[in-house]
Amino acid sequence: MAPEPLPGDLLLVGRVARAHGNRGQVIVNPETDFAEDRFRAGQVMLVGPEDKPTPRRIVAARFHQGRPIIGLEGVETMNDAEALAGAELWMPAASLGPLPPQTFYRHDLIGCEVRKVDDVLVGRVKDVHGTIERSHLVVDGQRGELLIPLVDAICVRVDPAARVIVIDPPAGLLEANEPAGK
């Protein structure tokens, strides 16, 4: 599931998977392409449900097999860490900072209309899956869900401000995505 804007302009950046060790650390399933930046010592996360998150500073951070293992302020024991299993980790959108050219936050792409270069409506982006190097748009198409690689050769214009993505799909891409029997 991709990060979604919330009231107060919060974005989901991860979920606590489980406790790790006996010192109150947790393993995080990141919901961001910038995990090294989001999950670093000193960063403040909002931990918990979207309606009542608690600010907690990251006091220790390291990565194992691509997932952050973090220690949070006030979480000292294995029991404290186990109580956070499944907790959502949020950040204010304003703290995310600018991106390099031709790079987009997932939450900016969700809801964008997808059109072919001939202006035919394909559908609306409902999610973005994959890593920053291998992302694809999950589009709610007129005949079902479509997966469209988020690459320059296919997505020829990405304009989150105008809420539109223009694609020039290779022959058969859209048809290959259609559910069987349609």
Secondary structure, DSSP 8 states (H G I E B T S, - for coil): ------TTSEEEEEEEEEEETTTTEEEEEE-SS-HHHHSSTT-EEEES-TTS-EEEEEEEEEEETTEEEEEETT--SHHHHHTTTT-EEEEEGGGS----TT---HHHHTT-EEEETT--EEEEEEEEES-TTS-EEEEEETTEEEEEE--TTTEEEEETTTTEEEE---TTHHHHHS-TT-
